[in-house]
């Protein structure tokens, strides 16, 4: 379901992005998902980029030492230099793999897709995804963005903000949506935020994807004070039927890996 779109491809960004810089980062994210070599044609197709531009970018990344090129197979793959980028951020939580192990453990115990989300202005952005092994699943796209004010991971992130900051986010979101867009009521949203704070988790369904939902929990604060949220995504009915079980699994694994 949607597996040809393995990386978010936002052609119409609300904020200006240098196209070549954005494409380089998308290429690195794509290899993180594929976890194997790939030819120019595949990278171009999956990222919806012109093949000529893709070829130039890949070869430039080879020159800079971030990709290797196999002349026999005509395939590209990342170098160790890429793996070392950012290894200093958040100390042992990342470097010893605890965060990735946490997501894989929850995925193994629930067979549901697991996402790691962070705030990006008025959006909740999926920065890492572990897909459900089920043949019929809600396929999550790494790099996808969901409105903070209308998503499970967004509610969990909002719960850690002050009320005035949340209201500013609502105003900006409504302004960007315009008169014909979906407007968010501040009072209704604040009721949801208060409930999320009391519960320690958020559960939304049928808001972004019909028939799909998300259970989300905030993770302990990282060393660089960045708020991250863990989300369990799947079909609405399955999440409803197993809500307490899934919440227990998430709490147990978060306590075991990150406490």
Secondary structure, DSSP 4 states (H G I P E B T S, - for coil): --TT--B---SS-SS---HHHHHHHHHHHHHHHH-S-B-HHHHHHHHT--HHHHHHHHHHHHHTTSEEEETTTTEEEE-HHHHHTTTTTTTHHHHT-HHHHHHHHHHHHH-SEEEEEEEETTEEEEEEEE---SSS--PPPBT-EEEGGGSHHHHHHHTTS-HHHHHHHHHHHHHHH-TTSPP--HHHHHHHHHHHHHHT-EEEESSSSTTEEEEEEEPPPPTT---EEEEEEEEHHHHHHTHHHHHHHHHHHHHHHH-
